[in-house]
Amino acid sequence: MNNQNSIVGIFLGFLTGVIWLLLALLGFITDFLVLIGLGGALGNILNILIALIGFLTFIWFGLCLFKKAWHYCKGHKPGC
């Protein structure tokens, strides 16, 4: 059961990174920051930081997910 929980956690981390990255790249974060009055330079810096954190999360958890899938296919299913 512990192995399944770690895979679910890794997948949720990967999905969270994808969502934050998409929100930043599609401009929803910028629109929200302008709505609450943080437009301008501070809004741009926060948008870049959120996009960077989302990208790093996407890469990190994506690699972890790939490694888990690789070990699972290599060890449990020879035809995978």
N, C-alpha and C positions, 0 to 999 in steps of 0.2 A: 504494500500500500504506500510505503514511503517513496518508492520510485515513481509511482504514478503522480503523487502530489508534487514532486520536484519537476516533472515534465509539465504539469499543468501550470505551475508557477513560472517556469521558463516561457511557456507559450503566452501566458498573460503579460509578462514583461515585454515580450516581442510585440504583442498586439498593442500594448500601451505606447511603445516607442513609435509604432507605425501611425497611431492615431494622433499623437502629439506632433509628429513630423508633418502629417497631412494638414492638421489645423494651422500650423505655422506657415506652410507653403501656400495654402489656398487663401490666406489672408484673414481667417476668422479671428486669430489672436490679435492682429492689428486692429481690426474693427472693434473688438471688445475693449482693447486698451484705449482707443479713441473714445469709445462710449463712456468709459469711466474717467476720462480726462487725462490720460497718460499718453497722449499723442506726441508727436515730435521725436526728438532724439532719444528720450528715455524709452518710448514705445518701440522704436526701432531696435535699440539695444536689447530690450527684453524679448522681442520677437526673434532676434538672432540667437539669443541664449536658449530660448525654448526650442528652436529648430535644431540647434547644435546638440542639446541634451536628448531630444527625440531621435536624432540620427545616431548618436553614440549608443543609446539604448537599443535601437533597432539592430545595429551591428553586433553589439555584445550578446544580446539574447538570441539573435539569429545564429551566431556562431555556436553558442551553447546548445541551441535546439538542433542544429546540424550535427554536432558532435554526439548528442544523445541518440539521434536517429541513426547515425552511422554505427555507433556501438551496438544499438539494438539490432539493426539489420545484419551486421557482421557476426554477432554472437548468437542470435536466436533463430534467424531465418536464413539459411544458406542461399535461397533463390532470390533474395530481395535485391 
